[in-house]
């Protein structure tokens, strides 16, 4: 079954690169022009349960910041907190056409957005991000379907917690810095330019802390940026990097925040 995408825009034609990514992933797109209309378009199963409806009709949201993306996410989150939606927020990609609010990425990601893209980012990055989000949702849905087919556990013993794979990080992955692509166990993870520079720094310094100053100088290319502003800009990029690496859970868990200093990629 293909995934349905609801694209919220405000007087603009949908972003062409994102549309290409959705099309390449076999996604059907419905365009909306308001937060209310978007909410009405979300699928409902019998009884009005959005989570069940989303399972029956897989749906993602592409919402432009200037069309009310944060308001939409806030409403969905508040409804989830109320229990009506079983704490479910549809997978959401936020597009910022202007990039003027440095706090917007943090707000969107905290509200549950999976991706935050700037219209100024290269077409290939926006296209690949949209395609990857659809493929990730389909993969997760297939995994849930397989899990439901497994026979129930008869043993009362608890499943042990998942341990971090001891394989050295450099042996687990292939990193192509020019194309900014990580290959791990047959999966490809495409990074944005800033995410790529951040990952290169971490990989070059495995087992050692990469300082905030290093990220400012080599990832943001802003060595003179005030520290507070740098932290505000780095945080959403690191959140996105970790979420992309989460397709291989062991990778995301290897990035550790050394409080007040920087980040370290464990060996």
Secondary structure, DSSP 8 states (H G I E B T S, - for coil): ---EEEEE-SSS---HHHHHHHHHTT-EEEEESSHHHHHHHS---TTS-HHHHHHHS-EEEEEEGGGTHHHHHHHHHHHHHTTTTTT----EEEEESS---TTHHHHHHHTT-SEEEETTS-HHHHHHHHHHHHHHHHHHHHHHHHHHHS------S---------S-HHHH-EEETTTTEEEETTEEEE--HHHHHHHHHHHHTTTSEEEHHHHHHHTSS-TTS-HHHHHHHHHHHHHHHHHHHTTSHHHHHTEEEETTTEEEE--
